[in-house]
């Protein structure tokens, strides 16, 4: 039994994170994870009854940090939503140029387990994306933009679409294209609101 | 040796297609594919030297049929590009409600092999997406829309983003959101052109 169980658990999740994110979930066996964590397979199974439990802990462990990285960029300041949304895409454009970047872990997990709607990764991925979308919605709402829920959805679609295209083409230019599209959509909403007002 | 080698080859690709698309590429072994094609593993390896060769044949076999399904919906008629693009998203909205739908095979393959930039699936996926994007560009160009290459990229991003969100949430509503965003982007381009003209 390890002396500090919570430390061992963290080491296992860190090893799983490095391997799953880089190579994919199904491509990596528990043996490799135990080896990289420096523990026996028996110890791994003491902390996680099944590989699925470890997969869930891996993905769940990315939920808040991933959203948090974006939230940290964008303080609650009274800035236009359009500017905040641009920063989201700028961050994507920068981070996707990291040599370790392999796209979105949640989208990739949903893709790997596309045929298993009840798999824990599916629930965690869906929850994460909804949280991201709600956060975008709050940014738009704080700036008084009408139709914030619809627009947040569209920006979420642009964001994941850019991630998908960059993963496929290894071209960060898709982040700028998505940013330009988001800017245009936000500006159209503003235009509509203005013309709506003047028509009254 | 099979009596008709090309027929056996087609049977193997069909078996691979059914299994890879449903379960994922790494989740399926060659044994299962040989079994489903009704041939021995030896026969499988007579037609495909490696699993990677079979994977490439599977994905390549989806390239033209996938694009072709969209092309068939949209004849070369003199219709507004906006209407044609709406049909693309309507088709996505319909097809994603099929019980067998598991998202985009090209995106899922790129996600599974995210760490292997030289893997054959990566090249085939990139080529397929570029062909799809070029086809969208031609639709926009045929309608005299300025900035067709940029707009085609943005519509491509919306399309794959919608596919990703639907895969994650199992909610076809994302196809309608993406369609509305595409319509707004096309209309903004038209507006700009008009105001550009009147300013001259």
Contacts between the chains, C-beta under 8 A, distances in Angstrom:
chain1	res1	chain2	res2	distance
A	22	B	115	5.2
A	23	B	115	5.3
A	24	B	26	6.6
A	24	B	111	7.6
A	24	B	112	5.4
A	24	B	113	7.6
A	24	B	114	6.8
A	24	B	115	7.2
A	26	B	24	6.6
A	26	B	26	4.4
A	26	B	27	5.5
A	26	B	112	7.6
A	27	B	26	5.6
A	27	B	112	7.6
A	102	B	114	4.1
A	102	B	115	6.0
A	103	B	111	6.4
A	103	B	114	5.5
A	106	B	168	7.2
A	107	B	111	6.7
A	107	B	164	5.4
A	107	B	167	7.8
A	107	B	168	6.9
A	108	B	111	4.3
A	108	B	112	7.7
A	108	B	114	6.5
A	110	B	164	7.8
A	110	B	167	5.3
A	110	B	168	4.8
A	111	B	24	7.6
A	111	B	103	6.5
A	111	B	107	6.7
A	111	B	108	4.3
A	111	B	111	4.1
A	111	B	112	7.0
A	111	B	167	6.7
A	112	B	24	5.4
A	112	B	26	7.7
A	112	B	27	7.6
A	112	B	108	7.7
A	112	B	111	7.0
A	112	B	112	6.3
A	113	B	24	7.6
A	114	B	24	6.8
A	114	B	102	4.1
A	114	B	103	5.6
A	114	B	108	6.5
A	114	B	167	6.2
A	115	B	22	5.2
A	115	B	23	5.3
A	115	B	24	7.3
A	115	B	102	6.0
A	117	B	170	6.9
A	122	B	168	7.7
A	125	B	168	5.3
A	126	B	168	5.4
A	126	B	169	5.5
A	129	B	165	7.0
A	129	B	168	5.3
A	129	B	169	7.0
A	130	B	169	7.7
A	150	B	177	6.6
A	150	B	180	7.2
A	153	B	165	8.0
A	153	B	174	6.9
A	153	B	177	4.5
A	154	B	158	7.8
A	154	B	177	5.5
A	154	B	178	7.1
A	154	B	180	7.1
A	154	B	181	4.2
A	156	B	161	7.5
A	156	B	165	6.7
A	157	B	158	5.8
A	157	B	161	3.7
A	157	B	162	5.5
A	157	B	164	7.9
A	157	B	165	5.8
A	157	B	174	6.2
A	157	B	177	6.1
A	157	B	178	5.1
A	157	B	181	6.8
A	158	B	154	7.8
A	158	B	157	5.8
A	158	B	158	6.6
A	158	B	161	5.8
A	158	B	181	7.4
A	159	B	161	7.0
A	160	B	160	7.7
A	160	B	161	4.6
A	160	B	164	4.2
A	160	B	165	6.1
A	161	B	156	7.5
A	161	B	157	3.6
A	161	B	158	5.8
A	161	B	159	7.0
A	161	B	160	4.6
A	161	B	161	2.6
A	161	B	162	7.4
A	161	B	164	6.8
A	162	B	157	5.5
A	162	B	161	7.4
A	163	B	164	7.7
A	164	B	107	5.4
A	164	B	110	7.8
A	164	B	157	7.9
A	164	B	160	4.2
A	164	B	161	6.8
A	164	B	163	7.7
A	164	B	164	5.6
A	165	B	129	7.0
A	165	B	153	8.0
A	165	B	156	6.7
A	165	B	157	5.8
A	165	B	160	6.1
A	167	B	107	7.8
A	167	B	110	5.3
A	167	B	111	6.7
A	167	B	114	6.2
A	168	B	106	7.2
A	168	B	107	6.9
A	168	B	110	4.8
A	168	B	122	7.7
A	168	B	125	5.3
A	168	B	126	5.4
A	168	B	129	5.3
A	169	B	126	5.5
A	169	B	129	7.0
A	169	B	130	7.7
A	170	B	117	6.9
A	174	B	153	6.9
A	174	B	157	6.2
A	177	B	150	6.6
A	177	B	153	4.5
A	177	B	154	5.5
A	177	B	157	6.1
A	178	B	154	7.1
A	178	B	157	5.1
A	180	B	150	7.2
A	180	B	154	7.1
A	181	B	154	4.2
A	181	B	157	6.8
A	181	B	158	7.4
A	181	B	181	7.2
A	181	B	185	5.9
A	184	B	184	7.4
A	184	B	185	5.9
A	184	B	188	5.2
A	185	B	181	5.9
A	185	B	184	5.9
A	185	B	185	7.2
A	187	B	188	7.9
A	188	B	184	5.2
A	188	B	187	7.9
A	188	B	188	6.0
